[in-house]
Amino acid sequence: RFCVLAMPGNGRDGLCATCGVPGCTCVVCTCVADGVLHLDSASGRCGAGAASTSSYNFRVPGLSALSIAHRRRIERVLARAGVQHCRFNELQDSLEVEAVGSPRRVKAALACSGFDAELVRAATVKSASPTKELTLDVQGMSCASCVGTVERAVQAVAGVRKVSVSLLAHRAEVAFEHPATSEDITDAIDTVGFDVAVLRETQGGLDGDENKDKPSVLRLSLAPSATLDGVRRQLSAVHGVEGVIFTSKVRAKVMYWPRKIGARSLLAAMAPSCDIAPEEQDCTAADAHAALRLVFLVSLPPSSIVVLVTEHHFDALDTTLLPGMSVQLALLAALTAFVLFWCGWRFHASARAAIRHRAYTMDVLVSMSTCISFFYGLSVAAYHVVRPSESGPSMGAPMFFETSAVLVSALLFGRLMEASAKAKTMAALQQLSSKRPSAGTLVTDGQESQCPYDLIQVGDVLRVKPGESVPVDGEIISKSAAECDESLLTGESRGVAKQRGSIVLGGSTCLSGGFLMVAVGVGNSSTLARIVQLVEDAQAKRPAVQAIVDVVASYFVPAILMLSGLTFVTWMLVGYELRFHDGLSSAITHGMSVLMIACPCSLGLATPTAVMVATGHAATFGILVKDASTWEVIRGARVVVLDKTGTLTRGRPKVVAFALMRCA
C-alpha cells in the first residue's frame, strides 16, 4: 500500500489517499513507484512531498570499481527515484545527488542496485541560487595527469557545476553554486598537492551572459596598522562590494560593482586603513622562463663533460683514487649528482608531492628513471671499490651516469620551450592590455585634473583631446564633431565620425575634434577589458580533442610503470635462464629505457601548447578567438566571408606605383 498526500498548490487543503498496489514485491518496486509519484508531483499532477530540491552526499563503498555501463544503470534507477542530478566521486567512493524529497528514497534506490550507502551530508539547494565563477592560479601541474587530478578534486566539492583546467596557463575556471565556497575549492586543490591562489571571483557561470556588467577590481595597499580581519569587516559594510582577495599581508584586490559604488567612493570609505596600490605587471610567465633558462644553461656544461668523458677515453682520468675507483668514475658521479639533484630538483619535488597524494604524473616517471639510473651506477662503482679483485659490470657505471645527466638536460630544454611559448603569449596579451591609457582627464565643476584609470567612475565627465586615447567606454555629451580610430577594436582603419550621443570605446584614439564624454563602462565592463578576458578564457578552455587526450594520458603513467616493471622481470628471467653474466644490468637497462622513452609525454602537451600559442599569436593581428574549439573546426573551412571591405587592409597607405611627370 501507498499513502499519497496530494497538494493542489493553490492554497486549498491537501488530499490524503491510500492506494493498493498489487504486484509490489520488493524494494525495487517501491523505489520505482515512489519515484513515479514524486515526479508527477513535480509536474503538478499529484503530490507526494515537498517541491524543494536537496543535495545529498552518500559514501558508497565499491563505487570506484564500477564500469561505465553499470553507472548508467544506477543513474536510471536513481532517476526513477526522483534524482535530478548525480555525480560519482571515485577518489572518495562517494555519490553526490540532487533530489526532491527525503534521502531515504535515494538510499533505497542504491540498496536495490546492490550498494549499502551511508548519508554523509545533506543540504537544501536554492532553486534560484546564483552561480559564481572562480578563476584560480594553479602551480605545480606538469602533464595531463596533473590536470585530471585537479579536475577530480574540484568536482568532488559539493556545488561545483563546471571546471576547466589549462595546463600551460596554469589556470582553473570553476563555476559553482551553494553550498560550495571558494575556500572549499582552494582547499580541495591544496589537498592534492598543488599551490593555488585566487585570481578573481565573479557572479555568473562560465556560460553566463557576456554582455552584462562584470565586477571591477580595485587594488589596495593596507596600512601598517590595518589587519586582514578588520579590512574584511570594513568592506562587508560597504554597499556594492562583491568580495576581497588578499594577495599578501599588505595587498588586497577588492571586487565591486561599478554601477553601485565608484572606485573613489570605495577608496574614501576604506580610508585611512587602505590606499590605492600601483598596478603590478604579471611577470610570472617571464620569471618562470628566465629561471628555467638559467637552470638549463647551468646544466649544459656538466652534462656535456659527462658525455665527453663517457664516450671518449682520456688517459689522465685513469688515475686510481681508491682500489677500484678511478678519477673518471668520481668525476662522472659528482657532475651527474649536481645535474640530477640541483638542476633537476623541480622534477623530484613535483614527483614527491604527486606520490604523497596518490597521483602518478609525468614527473614521477622522470624522477624514477633518473634516480634509478644514477643510484645503480653509484652502486656498481661502490661494489667495485669494496671488491676490486672481483670482475663485475663496473664498465657500465659511466653509461648510467650519462643517461641521468643527459635526460635531465633534455627535459629541461623541453620545459624551457614550453615556458617560452607561454611567455610570448602572455606578452601578446599584455601588449593588448597596454593599449588603454593609464589616466584620463576628469572634468569637475569646470576644473580639469588627471584621474588614474582605476579610479574612473561611472558617470564621470572626461575630456578627450585630439591625439589622446579614450580611457573608458562612454557617450559624447559635447556638441563638437570628432573622428576616432577604432581599428584596435573593430579592425576598420578608416576614422569613424562621432557627434553628440555617439558611443566611444575605451582604447580607441581621437584623431581630430576633441570632445567631452560621460563614462559608461569602466573596469572589467569596458569593451577592451572584455576582449582581453575573452582571449584569456579561450586559452584556458580546451577543445574536444584535448578531453580525449587527457583521458588517454591519465592512464599513460600507470601503464608505463607496469610495462617497465614487466620488462625488468622478463629480462631478469631471461638472464637467469641463459646464465647472463650481467643479467641484472641488462634488466635495469631495458626497464629504464621504457621509462625514459615515455618521459617527454608530448601527448599531453602538444594540444594545449598549440591552442595557447595560436590564440595569443592571433590576438596580435586583431583576430580574437572566442573558444578553443574554433581551431578544431576551422581546419575544414574552405570559404571565408567578410562583412565589409577594408577589414584586411594594413591600415596605412603604401606606394604601389610611381611615374615621373614632365612639367607642362
C-alpha positions in Angstrom: 0.0 0.0 0.0 1.0 3.6 -0.6 -0.1 6.7 1.3 -0.2 9.6 -1.0 -0.6 13.2 0.0 -1.7 15.4 -2.9 -1.2 19.2 -2.6 -3.0 21.3 -5.2 -0.7 24.2 -4.6 -3.5 26.8 -4.8 -3.9 27.3 -1.1 -6.5 24.6 -0.7 -6.2 21.7 1.7 -4.4 18.6 0.6 -6.0 15.3 -0.2 -4.7 12.1 1.5 -5.4 8.9 -0.2 -4.4 5.3 0.5 -3.8 3.2 -2.6 -3.4 -0.5 -3.0 -0.7 -1.6 -5.5 -0.9 -5.3 -6.5 2.4 -6.8 -7.7 4.7 -4.7 -5.4 7.0 -7.5 -4.2 10.4 -5.9 -3.4 12.2 -2.6 -2.6 12.8 -2.1 -6.4 9.0 -1.9 -7.0 8.7 0.5 -4.0 11.5 2.7 -5.3 10.1 2.9 -8.8 6.5 3.6 -7.7 7.7 6.2 -5.2 9.8 7.9 -7.8 6.9 8.0 -10.3 4.6 9.6 -7.7 7.2 12.1 -6.8 8.0 13.1 -10.4 4.3 13.5 -11.0 4.1 15.9 -8.1 6.8 18.0 -9.6 4.8 18.3 -12.8 1.7 19.3 -10.8 -0.5 16.2 -11.4 -0.3 14.8 -7.9 1.7 15.3 -4.8 4.0 13.1 -2.8 6.2 15.5 -1.0 7.7 18.9 -0.9 8.9 20.6 -4.1 12.2 21.8 -2.7 15.4 20.3 -4.1 18.0 19.0 -1.7 21.6 17.9 -2.2 22.8 14.7 -0.6 26.3 13.2 -0.3 26.5 9.4 0.2 29.5 7.3 1.0 29.2 4.2 -1.2 31.9 1.6 -0.8 33.0 -0.1 -4.0 31.8 2.8 -6.3 35.3 3.3 -7.8 35.3 -0.2 -9.3 32.1 0.3 -11.4 32.1 0.3 -15.2 30.5 3.0 -17.3 27.6 0.7 -18.2 27.0 -0.1 -14.6 26.9 3.6 -13.7 24.4 4.3 -16.4 22.1 1.6 -14.9 22.4 3.2 -11.5 21.6 6.6 -12.9 18.4 5.3 -14.5 17.3 3.7 -11.2 18.1 7.0 -9.3 16.2 9.0 -11.9 13.1 6.9 -11.2 13.6 7.7 -7.5 13.3 11.5 -8.2 17.0 12.2 -8.5 17.6 15.1 -10.9 21.4 15.1 -11.0 24.1 12.8 -9.7 27.9 12.9 -9.7 30.3 10.0 -9.0 33.4 10.7 -7.0 35.9 7.8 -7.5 38.5 9.3 -5.1 36.3 9.1 -2.1 33.9 6.4 -3.1 31.1 8.9 -2.7 28.0 9.9 -4.7 26.5 13.4 -4.8 22.9 13.7 -5.8 20.2 16.4 -6.1 16.8 15.0 -5.5 13.3 16.1 -4.5 12.3 14.7 -1.2 14.0 12.7 1.6 17.3 10.8 1.3 15.6 7.5 2.2 14.3 7.2 -1.3 17.8 7.6 -2.8 19.2 5.2 -0.3 16.6 2.6 -1.2 17.4 3.0 -4.9 21.1 2.4 -4.1 20.2 -0.6 -2.0 18.2 -2.1 -4.8 21.3 -1.7 -7.0 23.4 -3.6 -4.5 25.1 -0.9 -2.6 25.0 -0.1 1.1 25.0 3.7 1.2 25.7 6.0 4.1 24.4 9.6 4.2 27.3 11.9 4.9 25.9 15.4 4.2 22.5 16.9 3.3 21.8 20.5 2.3 18.9 22.3 0.7 19.6 23.6 -2.8 18.2 27.0 -3.6 16.3 26.9 -6.8 17.5 30.3 -7.8 21.0 30.1 -6.4 23.3 32.4 -8.2 26.2 30.8 -10.0 29.7 32.2 -9.3 32.8 31.9 -11.4 36.1 31.4 -9.8 39.4 31.9 -11.6 42.4 30.2 -9.9 46.1 30.2 -10.5 47.3 26.6 -10.0 51.1 26.0 -9.9 52.8 22.6 -10.0 51.0 21.0 -12.9 53.3 19.4 -15.4 51.3 17.0 -17.5 47.7 15.8 -18.3 47.7 13.6 -15.3 48.0 16.7 -13.1 45.1 18.3 -14.9 43.0 15.2 -14.3 43.9 15.2 -10.6 42.9 18.8 -10.2 39.6 18.4 -12.0 38.6 15.3 -10.0 39.5 17.1 -6.7 37.4 20.2 -7.7 34.5 18.1 -9.0 34.3 16.3 -5.7 33.3 19.5 -3.9 29.5 19.7 -3.5 28.0 22.5 -5.5 30.6 22.6 -8.3 28.9 22.7 -11.7 31.8 23.0 -14.2 35.5 23.1 -14.1 38.1 23.8 -16.8 41.8 23.5 -16.2 44.5 24.8 -18.5 47.9 23.1 -18.3 50.0 25.8 -19.9 48.2 28.8 -18.5 48.2 27.2 -15.0 44.6 28.4 -14.6 41.4 26.8 -13.5 38.0 28.2 -14.2 35.3 26.9 -11.8 31.5 27.6 -11.9 29.9 26.7 -8.6 26.8 27.3 -6.6 25.6 26.9 -3.0 26.8 25.2 -0.8 30.3 25.4 -2.4 32.6 28.3 -1.5 35.9 29.5 -2.9 37.6 28.2 0.3 36.3 24.7 -0.3 37.6 24.7 -3.8 41.1 26.0 -3.0 41.3 23.6 0.0 40.5 20.7 -2.4 43.2 21.6 -4.8 45.7 22.2 -2.0 44.9 18.8 -0.6 46.1 17.0 -3.7 49.4 18.8 -3.6 49.2 21.9 -5.8 49.8 25.5 -4.9 46.6 27.6 -5.6 45.8 31.3 -5.5 42.5 33.0 -6.2 42.7 35.4 -9.2 39.1 36.6 -9.2 35.6 35.6 -8.2 32.6 36.9 -10.1 28.9 36.4 -10.4 27.7 34.3 -13.4 28.9 30.9 -14.5 31.3 30.0 -17.3 28.4 30.0 -19.8 26.8 33.2 -18.5 25.8 36.3 -20.4 28.9 38.1 -21.5 27.2 41.3 -22.2 26.1 42.0 -18.6 28.2 44.1 -16.2 31.1 42.5 -14.5 32.6 43.5 -11.2 35.7 45.6 -11.4 38.9 45.2 -9.4 40.5 47.8 -7.2 44.0 47.1 -5.9 44.6 48.4 -2.4 47.6 48.5 -0.2 47.0 48.1 3.6 48.3 50.5 6.2 50.7 49.1 8.8 48.0 49.3 11.5 45.4 47.5 9.4 44.6 43.8 9.9 43.1 41.4 7.4 40.0 40.7 9.5 39.5 44.4 10.1 39.6 45.2 6.4 37.3 42.3 5.6 34.7 43.5 8.2 35.1 47.1 6.9 34.5 46.0 3.3 31.5 43.9 4.2 29.7 47.1 5.4 30.2 48.9 2.1 27.3 48.6 -0.4 28.4 47.3 -3.8 31.4 45.3 -2.7 31.4 41.8 -4.2 34.4 40.3 -2.3 38.0 40.7 -1.4 41.1 38.7 -2.2 44.3 39.2 -0.1 47.3 38.6 -2.3 49.6 39.2 0.6 49.6 40.6 4.1 49.8 44.2 2.7 48.0 43.9 -0.6 44.3 43.2 -1.5 42.1 43.1 -4.6 38.6 44.3 -3.9 35.8 43.3 -6.4 33.0 45.8 -6.6 30.1 46.7 -8.9 30.8 50.0 -10.7 27.2 50.9 -11.0 26.6 50.5 -7.3 29.7 52.3 -5.9 32.5 54.2 -7.6 36.2 53.4 -7.1 36.9 56.8 -5.5 33.9 56.4 -3.2 35.1 52.9 -2.2 38.6 54.3 -1.6 37.2 57.0 0.6 35.2 54.5 2.6 38.3 52.4 3.3 40.4 55.4 4.4 42.7 55.5 6.3 43.3 51.8 6.6 43.8 51.3 2.8 45.2 53.3 -0.1 45.3 52.6 -3.8 48.1 50.3 -4.9 50.0 50.6 -8.2 49.1 48.1 -10.8 51.6 45.2 -10.8 52.7 43.7 -14.1 52.1 39.9 -14.3 55.6 38.7 -14.8 55.0 35.2 -13.7 55.5 33.7 -17.1 58.6 35.8 -17.9 60.1 35.0 -14.5 59.5 31.2 -15.0 61.1 31.4 -18.4 64.1 33.2 -17.0 64.6 30.8 -14.2 64.3 27.7 -16.5 66.7 29.2 -18.9 69.3 29.8 -16.1 68.9 26.2 -14.8 69.2 24.8 -18.3 72.3 26.8 -19.2 73.9 25.7 -15.9 73.1 22.0 -16.6 74.7 22.1 -20.1 78.5 22.2 -19.2 78.4 19.3 -16.7 76.2 17.2 -18.9 78.5 17.9 -21.9 81.5 16.9 -19.8 79.7 13.7 -18.7 79.0 12.7 -22.3 82.5 13.6 -23.5 84.2 11.6 -20.7 81.9 8.6 -21.2 82.2 8.4 -24.9 86.0 9.1 -25.2 89.0 7.7 -23.4 91.3 10.1 -21.5 94.5 8.6 -20.1 94.7 11.4 -17.4 91.4 10.2 -16.0 92.5 6.6 -15.5 94.4 7.6 -12.3 93.3 5.4 -9.4 91.9 7.3 -6.4 90.9 4.2 -4.5 91.2 0.5 -5.3 88.6 0.0 -8.0 87.7 3.7 -8.2 89.2 5.9 -10.9 89.2 9.7 -11.4 86.8 9.1 -14.3 84.1 7.5 -12.1 84.5 10.0 -9.3 84.2 12.9 -11.8 81.1 11.4 -13.5 79.4 10.7 -10.2 80.0 14.3 -8.9 78.8 16.0 -12.1 75.8 13.8 -12.5 74.7 14.3 -8.9 74.9 18.1 -9.5 72.8 17.9 -12.6 70.3 15.4 -11.2 69.7 16.9 -7.7 70.3 20.6 -8.3 69.3 21.3 -11.9 66.6 18.6 -11.9 65.2 19.2 -8.4 61.9 20.5 -9.7 61.1 17.1 -11.1 61.8 15.3 -7.8 59.9 17.8 -5.8 56.9 17.5 -8.0 57.1 13.7 -8.1 57.3 13.6 -4.3 54.2 15.7 -3.9 52.3 13.6 -6.5 53.1 10.3 -4.9 52.2 11.7 -1.5 48.7 12.4 -2.9 48.5 9.2 -4.9 48.7 10.9 -8.2 51.0 9.5 -10.9 52.2 12.3 -13.1 54.9 12.5 -15.7 57.4 13.9 -13.2 57.1 10.5 -11.4 58.5 8.8 -14.5 61.3 11.4 -14.8 62.3 11.1 -11.1 62.2 7.3 -11.0 64.1 6.7 -14.2 66.9 9.3 -13.5 67.3 8.3 -9.8 67.3 4.5 -10.6 69.9 5.1 -13.3 72.1 7.2 -11.0 72.0 5.1 -7.9 72.5 1.9 -9.8 75.6 3.3 -11.4 76.7 4.5 -8.0 76.1 1.1 -6.5 78.1 -0.6 -9.3 81.0 1.8 -8.6 80.8 1.2 -4.8 80.7 -2.6 -5.4 83.9 -2.4 -7.4 85.5 -0.4 -4.6 84.5 -2.9 -1.9 85.6 -5.9 -4.0 88.2 -4.6 -6.5 89.5 -8.1 -7.2 86.2 -9.4 -8.5 85.2 -8.8 -12.0 81.8 -7.2 -12.5 79.8 -4.8 -14.6 81.9 -1.9 -13.5 82.3 -0.6 -17.0 78.5 0.0 -17.1 78.6 2.7 -14.4 79.6 5.6 -16.7 76.7 4.7 -19.1 74.1 5.0 -16.2 75.6 8.4 -15.1 75.5 9.7 -18.7 71.8 8.6 -19.0 70.7 10.5 -15.9 72.5 13.7 -16.8 71.5 13.9 -20.5 67.9 13.1 -19.7 67.6 15.8 -17.1 69.1 18.4 -19.5 66.9 17.3 -22.4 63.7 17.6 -20.3 64.8 21.0 -19.0 65.1 22.1 -22.6 61.6 20.9 -23.3 60.3 22.8 -20.3 62.2 25.8 -21.5 60.4 25.7 -24.9 57.1 25.3 -23.1 57.8 28.3 -20.8 59.0 30.3 -23.8 55.7 29.8 -25.7 53.7 30.8 -22.6 55.9 33.9 -22.0 55.4 35.1 -25.6 51.6 34.5 -25.4 51.4 36.4 -22.1 53.4 39.3 -23.6 50.9 39.5 -26.5 48.0 39.8 -24.0 49.9 42.4 -22.0 50.5 44.3 -25.3 46.8 44.3 -25.9 46.0 45.5 -22.4 48.6 48.3 -22.7 46.5 50.0 -25.4 44.4 51.7 -22.8 45.7 54.9 -21.2 46.9 54.9 -17.6 44.8 58.0 -16.8 42.0 60.3 -18.1 41.3 64.0 -17.9 38.5 64.4 -15.3 36.3 67.5 -15.5 34.7 68.5 -12.2 32.9 71.9 -11.8 34.8 73.3 -14.8 38.2 72.2 -13.3 40.3 69.6 -15.1 42.5 67.1 -13.4 44.3 63.8 -14.1 42.4 60.8 -12.7 44.1 57.3 -12.7 42.4 54.7 -14.8 41.4 52.5 -11.8 39.6 55.5 -10.1 37.4 56.5 -13.0 33.7 56.0 -12.1 30.5 55.5 -14.0 29.1 59.0 -14.7 32.4 60.9 -14.6 32.8 63.6 -17.3 36.0 63.2 -19.1 37.7 65.4 -21.7 39.5 63.7 -24.7 41.8 65.9 -26.8 43.0 65.2 -30.4 45.7 62.5 -30.4 44.7 61.1 -27.0 43.3 57.7 -26.3 39.8 57.3 -24.9 40.2 55.9 -21.4 36.9 54.0 -20.9 33.7 53.4 -22.8 31.4 56.4 -22.8 28.9 58.6 -24.6 29.8 62.0 -26.1 27.9 64.9 -24.5 29.6 67.9 -26.2 28.3 69.3 -29.5 31.6 69.3 -31.3 32.2 66.8 -34.1 35.2 64.4 -33.8 36.8 61.5 -35.6 38.0 58.3 -33.8 40.3 55.5 -34.9 38.7 52.2 -33.6 40.9 49.9 -35.6 42.1 48.3 -32.4 38.7 47.0 -31.6 36.9 46.8 -35.0 39.6 46.3 -37.5 38.4 49.2 -39.5 41.3 51.5 -40.3 39.2 54.4 -41.5 38.3 57.0 -38.9 34.7 56.9 -37.6 32.8 60.2 -37.3 31.5 61.0 -33.8 29.0 63.5 -32.6 26.8 64.2 -29.6 25.2 61.0 -28.4 27.7 58.7 -30.1 29.3 55.9 -28.2 33.1 55.8 -28.0 35.1 52.8 -27.0 38.0 52.7 -24.5 41.3 52.1 -26.2 40.3 54.0 -29.4 42.2 57.2 -30.5 40.7 60.6 -31.1 42.1 61.7 -34.5 40.5 65.2 -34.6 38.0 67.4 -32.9 38.2 66.5 -29.2 35.1 66.1 -27.1 33.5 65.7 -23.6 32.2 62.3 -22.7 30.5 60.7 -19.8 31.9 57.3 -18.6 29.5 54.4 -19.1 31.7 51.2 -19.0 34.7 51.2 -16.6 37.0 48.5 -15.3 36.1 45.0 -16.4 32.9 46.2 -18.0 34.7 48.1 -20.8 35.0 46.7 -24.3 38.7 46.4 -24.2 38.7 44.5 -20.9 36.1 42.1 -22.2 38.3 41.4 -25.3 41.3 40.7 -23.1 39.2 38.5 -20.9 37.8 36.7 -23.9 41.3 35.8 -25.2 42.4 34.6 -21.8 39.4 32.4 -21.4 39.9 31.0 -24.9 43.4 30.0 -23.9 42.2 28.3 -20.7 39.4 26.3 -22.4 40.2 23.0 -24.0 38.9 21.7 -27.3 37.1 18.4 -27.6 40.2 16.5 -28.8 42.0 17.6 -25.7 39.5 15.9 -23.5 40.2 12.6 -25.3 44.0 13.2 -25.0 43.6 13.8 -21.2 41.7 10.6 -20.7 44.4 8.6 -22.6 47.2 10.4 -20.7 45.6 9.7 -17.3 46.2 6.0 -17.9 49.5 6.6 -19.6 51.8 6.8 -16.5 50.4 3.7 -14.7 50.6 1.8 -17.9 54.2 2.8 -18.4 55.1 1.9 -14.9 53.6 -1.6 -15.3 55.3 -2.1 -18.6 58.6 -1.1 -17.2 58.3 -3.5 -14.3 57.2 -6.3 -16.7 60.3 -5.5 -18.9 62.6 -5.7 -15.9 61.2 -9.0 -14.6 61.3 -10.5 -18.1 64.9 -9.7 -18.7 65.8 -10.9 -15.2 64.2 -14.3 -16.0 65.9 -14.4 -19.4 69.2 -13.6 -17.9 68.7 -16.3 -15.2 67.8 -18.9 -17.8 70.6 -18.1 -20.2 73.1 -17.5 -17.4 73.9 -14.0 -18.5 76.9 -12.6 -16.5 75.3 -9.1 -16.4 71.7 -10.1 -16.2 70.8 -7.5 -13.5 72.5 -4.7 -15.5 70.6 -5.7 -18.7 67.3 -5.9 -16.9 67.7 -2.5 -15.3 68.9 -1.0 -18.6 65.8 -2.2 -20.5 63.4 -1.4 -17.7 64.7 2.2 -17.5 64.6 2.5 -21.3 60.9 2.1 -21.2 60.6 4.8 -18.5 62.9 7.2 -20.3 61.3 7.0 -23.7 57.9 7.9 -22.2 59.2 10.8 -20.1 58.8 13.7 -22.6 55.0 13.0 -22.8 54.3 15.1 -25.9 50.9 13.5 -25.9 49.5 15.8 -23.2 51.5 18.9 -24.0 51.1 19.3 -27.8 47.5 20.3 -27.9 47.4 22.9 -25.1 50.7 24.4 -26.4 49.2 24.7 -29.9 46.0 26.3 -28.6 47.8 28.8 -26.4 50.3 29.9 -29.0 47.8 30.1 -31.8 45.3 32.1 -29.7 47.9 34.6 -28.5 49.5 35.0 -31.9 46.2 35.7 -33.5 45.4 38.3 -30.9 48.5 40.3 -32.0 46.9 40.5 -35.5 43.5 41.6 -34.2 42.0 38.1 -34.6 40.0 37.3 -31.5 39.2 33.6 -30.8 36.2 33.1 -28.5 36.6 29.3 -27.9 39.5 26.9 -28.3 37.2 24.5 -30.3 37.4 27.1 -33.1 40.9 25.8 -34.0 39.5 22.3 -34.2 36.7 23.1 -36.7 38.3 25.8 -38.8 40.6 23.3 -40.5 37.6 22.2 -42.5 36.8 25.8 -43.7 37.0 26.3 -47.4 35.4 29.8 -47.8 35.9 32.9 -45.6 33.2 35.6 -45.9 34.0 39.1 -44.6 31.2 41.5 -43.6 32.7 44.6 -45.1 35.6 45.9 -47.2 38.8 47.2 -45.7 38.9 44.6 -42.9 42.1 43.0 -44.3 44.0 46.2 -45.1 47.2 47.1 -43.3 45.8 50.4 -42.0 48.4 52.6 -43.6 48.9 53.8 -47.2 51.5 52.2 -49.4 53.1 53.3 -52.7 52.2 50.7 -55.4 53.4 52.6 -58.5 55.1 55.9 -59.4 56.0 57.8 -62.6 58.0 60.9 -63.4 55.7 63.5 -65.0 57.1 66.2 -67.3 56.1 69.7 -66.2 53.6 71.4 -68.6 
